């Protein structure tokens, strides 16, 4: 066995005659345990939060969205449909119409967006899985709508509000005379479902059939505002978007889900990185205790070190004894902290003990990448701390 490693293990697992050093060593170990535990839980929490947020985006946004570079709307052509059908990486696509509208229910008003969708919309979006009450649109029933939970709360409107319809109004367009007493196109609808999502999404859309949206906005045949695509999950959306850009040309604006939510992705990734840095700083502070414990051990074992030196052990080997001791102290603390952290994450994932709000457990996700990041962070910092502590050992120090 490596001689410095053997001595380091003896020093680490054997109590010294000085109780103060034993206490300092226990405190240092506890600091490493808590640091590793906290860092792993934070990374697991952000992984779960990221996955949860991405699932909400699966409801609100498609994998790829095609819009026009010129104007709000465009006419769908046979060429465009053929190109989408020929691309084997596209699982499904649907035509949509979006426009800003006024909502009126009883004495309350709200500004939102109407979104007219085709029957196959649920094959592109998971919107039907986000309904908190009611059902999704059915082409067999006319003048129906699905609204966001935020809009429902603001208008005090639900699926059982049969007495008064929800009015969707949009200003009339055209060059001719518009009667000031009747300046809006109107659509009376019955709410059949309420969906949930992130705050912005819940307050944004009123879903109707694309036929109703066209009638309200006076769109012509084949006139739409966007095409939304669902691509095969094993395929990167960027690949499909690049293929479509090269085929369709500059007339169309093609955006992936990441591009549609660029700010959101930047914010959540930045928060994750900043949290990692903050808790890494906490680990560094905890490792100062390790440095202190090793230095105290060096002072306590000074006579033993002098004996080893006169027996022929080199200064480098003596330094390595305490480098190994600090590294082992950090390593075993890390293993204990990670073991507790993994157990807590698995318990939270299985039973949802901690909740954000009632019936919504805080999302966590166990990832080996997070485990690897914590291990590398603790091991590297622990090794550096041990090197700093062992650097106190010099020939002059031992011979004094």
C-alpha positions in Angstrom: 0.0 0.0 0.0 1.1 3.6 -0.7 2.9 4.7 2.5 1.4 8.3 2.7 -2.1 6.9 2.0 -1.7 4.3 4.8 -0.6 6.9 7.4 -3.4 9.3 6.2 -6.0 6.6 6.8 -4.6 5.9 10.2 -4.8 9.6 11.1 -8.3 10.0 9.7 -9.9 7.1 11.4 -8.0 7.3 14.7 -9.0 9.8 17.4 -6.3 12.1 18.6 -5.6 12.9 22.2 -6.7 16.4 21.6 -10.5 16.6 21.8 -10.6 20.1 20.1 -9.0 18.6 16.9 -11.6 15.7 17.0 -14.4 18.3 17.2 -12.9 20.4 14.4 -12.6 17.3 12.2 -16.3 16.4 12.9 -17.4 19.9 12.0 -15.4 19.9 8.8 -16.9 16.5 7.8 -20.4 17.8 8.6 -19.8 20.9 6.4 -18.7 18.8 3.5 -21.8 16.5 4.0 -24.2 19.5 4.1 -22.5 21.2 1.1 -22.7 18.1 -1.1 -26.3 17.4 0.0 -27.4 21.0 -0.7 -25.6 21.2 -4.1 -27.1 18.0 -5.3 -30.6 18.8 -4.2 -30.5 22.3 -5.8 -29.3 20.8 -9.1 -32.0 18.1 -8.9 -34.6 20.7 -8.1 -33.7 22.9 -11.1 -33.6 19.8 -13.3 -37.1 19.0 -12.2 -38.2 22.6 -12.6 -36.7 22.7 -16.1 -38.5 19.5 -17.1 -41.8 20.8 -15.6 -41.4 24.1 -17.5 -40.6 22.3 -20.7 -43.7 20.2 -20.3 -45.8 23.4 -20.0 -44.1 24.7 -23.2 -45.2 21.4 -24.9 -48.8 22.6 -24.3 -48.3 26.2 -25.3 -45.9 26.0 -28.2 -45.3 23.6 -31.1 -42.0 22.1 -32.0 -41.8 24.4 -35.1 -44.0 27.3 -36.1 -44.1 28.7 -39.6 -45.3 32.3 -40.1 -45.0 34.9 -42.9 -42.2 37.4 -43.0 -44.6 39.9 -44.6 -47.8 40.8 -42.8 -49.8 38.8 -40.2 -51.3 36.3 -42.5 -50.5 34.4 -45.7 -52.2 32.0 -48.1 -51.3 28.3 -47.7 -50.3 26.8 -51.1 -50.2 23.3 -52.6 -46.4 23.7 -52.8 -46.1 24.4 -49.1 -48.4 21.5 -48.2 -46.5 19.1 -50.5 -43.2 20.1 -48.9 -44.5 19.5 -45.4 -46.0 16.1 -46.4 -42.8 15.0 -48.2 -40.6 15.6 -45.1 -40.6 12.3 -43.2 -39.3 14.0 -40.1 -42.5 15.9 -39.6 -45.1 13.8 -37.8 -48.0 16.2 -38.2 -48.9 19.8 -38.9 -51.9 22.0 -38.5 -53.2 25.4 -39.7 -54.0 28.0 -37.1 -55.3 31.6 -37.0 -54.3 34.0 -34.3 -55.5 37.5 -33.7 -55.8 40.0 -30.9 -59.5 40.3 -29.7 -61.7 41.8 -27.1 -63.6 39.5 -24.7 -66.8 40.5 -23.1 -68.8 38.6 -20.5 -71.6 40.3 -18.7 -70.1 43.6 -17.4 -66.5 42.5 -17.6 -64.0 42.9 -20.5 -60.6 41.5 -21.3 -58.0 41.6 -24.1 -56.8 38.3 -25.3 -56.0 36.3 -28.5 -58.3 34.1 -30.4 -56.7 31.0 -31.8 -58.6 29.1 -34.4 -57.4 25.5 -34.7 -58.2 22.5 -36.9 -59.4 19.1 -35.6 -55.9 17.6 -35.6 -54.5 20.3 -33.4 -54.2 18.0 -30.4 -51.7 15.8 -32.4 -49.4 18.8 -32.6 -50.0 20.3 -29.1 -50.8 18.6 -25.8 -53.3 21.2 -24.9 -56.1 18.7 -24.3 -54.0 17.1 -21.5 -53.9 20.5 -19.7 -57.6 20.9 -19.2 -58.5 21.6 -15.6 -62.3 21.2 -16.3 -64.5 20.5 -19.3 -63.6 19.0 -22.6 -61.6 20.0 -25.7 -63.3 21.4 -28.9 -65.5 19.1 -30.9 -66.2 19.9 -34.5 -69.8 18.5 -34.1 -70.6 21.5 -31.9 -70.6 25.1 -33.2 -69.7 28.3 -31.4 -67.7 26.7 -28.6 -64.5 27.8 -27.0 -61.8 26.8 -24.6 -60.2 29.5 -22.4 -57.2 29.8 -20.1 -57.6 29.7 -16.4 -56.4 33.2 -16.0 -59.1 34.5 -18.4 -61.6 32.4 -16.6 -60.7 34.0 -13.3 -60.7 37.5 -14.6 -64.1 37.2 -16.3 -65.6 35.0 -13.6 -66.5 32.6 -16.4 -66.6 28.8 -16.3 -68.0 25.8 -18.2 -71.2 26.0 -16.4 -72.0 29.6 -17.4 -74.8 28.8 -19.7 -76.9 32.0 -19.2 -74.7 34.5 -21.0 -72.4 33.7 -23.9 -68.8 34.8 -24.1 -68.6 37.5 -26.8 -65.4 37.7 -28.9 -65.1 41.0 -30.7 -62.6 42.3 -33.3 -62.7 45.7 -35.0 -64.0 45.7 -38.5 -61.6 46.4 -41.3 -61.9 47.9 -44.7 -61.8 51.1 -46.6 -65.5 51.8 -46.7 -67.8 53.4 -44.1 -67.9 51.6 -40.7 -71.0 52.2 -38.6 -69.7 53.7 -35.3 -72.6 52.1 -33.5 -71.5 48.7 -34.7 -67.7 48.8 -35.2 -66.9 45.2 -34.3 -67.4 41.8 -35.8 -68.8 39.6 -33.0 -68.8 35.9 -32.2 -70.9 34.5 -29.4 -69.4 31.3 -27.9 -70.1 28.8 -25.1 -67.1 27.9 -23.0 -66.7 24.1 -22.9 -63.2 23.8 -21.3 -60.6 25.6 -19.2 -56.9 24.9 -19.6 -53.9 25.7 -17.4 -50.2 26.5 -18.1 -47.7 29.2 -17.2 -49.2 32.6 -16.2 -48.7 34.3 -19.6 -50.3 31.3 -21.5 -53.3 31.1 -19.1 -54.1 34.7 -19.8 -53.5 34.7 -23.6 -55.7 32.4 -25.7 -59.3 31.7 -26.4 -59.4 28.5 -28.6 -62.1 28.1 -31.2 -62.4 26.1 -34.4 -60.5 27.6 -37.4 -63.9 28.0 -39.2 -65.2 30.3 -36.5 -62.0 32.3 -36.4 -62.1 32.8 -40.2 -65.7 33.9 -40.1 -65.0 36.4 -37.3 -61.9 37.9 -38.9 -63.4 37.7 -42.5 -60.4 35.7 -43.7 -60.5 34.3 -47.3 -60.2 30.7 -48.3 -56.7 29.2 -47.4 -55.8 32.4 -45.5 -54.1 31.6 -42.2 -51.6 33.2 -39.8 -49.4 30.2 -39.0 -48.7 26.5 -39.5 -47.6 24.5 -36.4 -45.5 21.3 -36.7 -44.9 18.3 -34.6 -41.6 16.6 -35.3 -40.3 13.1 -34.4 -39.0 13.3 -30.8 -35.7 11.6 -31.8 -35.0 14.4 -34.3 -33.7 17.8 -33.4 -36.1 20.6 -34.3 -33.2 22.7 -35.6 -32.5 20.1 -38.3 -36.1 20.2 -39.6 -36.2 24.0 -39.3 -33.0 24.3 -41.4 -34.4 21.9 -44.0 -37.6 23.9 -44.3 -35.8 27.2 -44.5 -33.7 26.0 -47.4 -36.8 24.7 -49.3 -39.4 27.4 -48.5 -37.1 30.4 -48.9 -37.2 33.8 -47.3 -41.0 34.4 -47.6 -41.6 32.3 -44.4 -40.3 32.7 -40.9 -39.5 29.4 -39.3 -39.0 29.2 -35.6 -38.3 26.3 -33.2 -39.8 26.1 -29.7 -36.4 27.3 -28.3 -36.5 30.4 -30.6 -40.1 31.1 -29.7 -39.2 31.1 -26.0 -35.6 32.4 -26.3 -35.8 34.6 -23.2 -37.4 31.9 -21.1 -34.7 29.4 -21.9 -31.9 31.9 -21.2 -33.5 32.8 -17.8 -34.0 29.3 -16.6 -30.5 28.2 -17.7 -28.9 31.3 -16.1 -30.8 30.7 -12.8 -29.5 27.1 -12.8 -25.9 28.2 -13.4 -26.1 31.0 -10.8 -27.5 28.7 -8.2 -24.7 26.2 -8.9 -22.1 29.0 -8.4 -23.8 30.1 -5.1 -23.8 26.7 -3.6 -20.3 26.0 -4.9 -19.3 29.0 -2.9 -21.0 27.5 0.2 -19.0 24.3 -0.4 -15.8 26.4 -0.7 -16.5 28.0 2.6 -17.2 24.6 4.2 -13.8 23.4 2.9 -12.1 26.1 4.9 -13.0 24.0 7.9 -11.2 21.1 6.2 -8.1 23.3 5.8 -8.3 24.3 9.4 -8.7 20.7 10.6 -5.7 19.5 8.5 -3.5 22.4 9.8 -4.5 21.6 13.4 -3.7 17.9 12.7 -0.3 18.9 11.3 0.5 20.9 14.4 -0.7 18.1 16.7 1.4 15.5 14.8 4.5 17.6 14.6 6.6 15.3 16.7 5.5 12.2 14.8 6.4 14.0 11.5 9.8 14.8 12.9 10.3 11.1 13.6 9.2 10.1 10.1 11.5 12.7 8.6 14.6 11.4 10.5 13.7 7.8 9.5 14.1 8.9 5.9 10.5 9.9 4.8 10.8 12.8 2.3 9.1 16.2 2.8 6.9 15.4 -0.3 5.7 12.1 1.2 4.9 13.9 4.5 2.9 16.5 2.6 1.1 13.7 0.7 0.0 12.2 4.0 -2.1 15.3 4.8 -3.1 15.8 1.2 -4.5 12.3 1.3 -6.1 12.8 4.7 -7.9 16.0 3.5 -8.9 14.4 0.3 -10.3 11.3 2.1 -12.2 13.5 4.6 -13.8 15.4 1.7 -14.5 12.2 -0.3 -16.2 10.3 2.5 -18.2 13.5 3.5 -19.2 13.8 -0.2 -20.3 10.2 -0.4 -22.5 10.5 2.8 -24.0 13.8 1.6 -24.8 12.5 -1.9 -26.3 9.3 -0.4 -28.7 11.3 1.7 -29.4 13.7 -1.2 -30.2 10.8 -3.6 -32.5 9.3 -1.0 -34.3 12.6 -0.4 -34.7 13.2 -4.2 -36.1 9.7 -4.8 -38.5 10.1 -1.9 -39.7 13.5 -3.1 -40.1 12.1 -6.7 -42.1 9.1 -5.4 -44.3 10.7 -2.7 -44.2 14.5 -3.4 -43.8 15.4 0.3 -42.9 19.0 -0.4 -45.5 21.0 -2.4 -45.4 24.3 -4.2 -49.1 24.7 -3.8 -51.7 22.1 -2.6 -51.7 19.0 -5.0 -48.6 20.3 -6.8 -45.4 18.6 -5.5 -42.1 20.5 -6.1 -40.7 18.9 -9.2 -37.3 17.1 -8.8 -35.4 14.9 -11.2 -32.6 12.4 -10.5 -29.9 12.7 -13.1 -26.5 11.1 -13.2 -25.1 14.3 -14.8 -26.0 16.2 -11.6 -24.3 13.4 -9.5 -21.2 13.7 -11.7 -21.1 17.5 -11.5 -21.3 17.4 -7.6 -18.7 14.7 -7.4 -16.2 16.5 -9.7 -16.9 19.8 -7.9 -16.3 18.4 -4.4 -13.3 16.2 -5.4 -11.5 19.1 -7.1 -12.2 21.6 -4.4 -11.3 19.1 -1.7 -8.0 18.3 -3.4 -7.2 22.0 -3.7 -8.1 22.6 0.0 -5.9 19.6 1.0 -3.0 20.9 -1.0 -3.3 24.3 0.6 -3.3 22.8 4.1 -0.3 20.5 3.4 1.7 23.3 2.0 2.3 24.4 5.6 4.7 21.5 5.9 8.3 22.6 5.2 11.7 21.3 6.3 12.1 24.3 8.7 8.7 23.5 10.3 9.6 19.9 11.0 13.2 20.6 12.3 12.0 23.4 14.7 
